[in-house]
Amino acid sequence: MYPGQDDQTRRMGQPDSRAYSQMGGDPGYDEPYSNEAAYPERRESRGPALDVGKFLGSVAATALVAAIAGWLIAWVVDAVFGRFGHQWANGGNTPTMYAVYGAVAAILAGLLWYLLLVGTANPQQFFSWTVGLLIIAAVALPLLVTVPFLDGLAAAIVHLFIGLPILALTGAFSATLRR
């Protein structure tokens, strides 16, 4: 005799089965399963589905690449100007300062991407447009205000070489961050 099986079930000639234990009113077999509280509801987490470790690592890697790009292109431009005996009028910025600017710009781009992820339906689209327009502004500004024009062109090239890796890398890692 199984727990929950009553005498009436045994007398009726029915097989010993827990399925028949319900006939006598004894909840028996189904009791633990009838309580829906035994299975906790799966809650959906609030906010974006984001792997924070990968996100921060990707932002740091993008900052490193932007810093290297800024340093390298500023060093090359400075060397080219020095080769021709001309001092580059870059506002007193050294290649190291351009590396810092690149890293800061990449970190700010990561912050912008996160804010767009939280607040918009299509963060990648808004991010591409925003950063693309900021790159255009960063390239155009030295062309418009720097005298002589050749120095402004060199600064615009440095800004472009800092902005493009940020746009490309942040756009690439953003698609891989969803949990």
Salt bridges, closest charged atoms under 4 A:
ASP7 OD1 - ARG10 NH2 2.19
ASP151 OD1 - HIS86 NE2 3.25
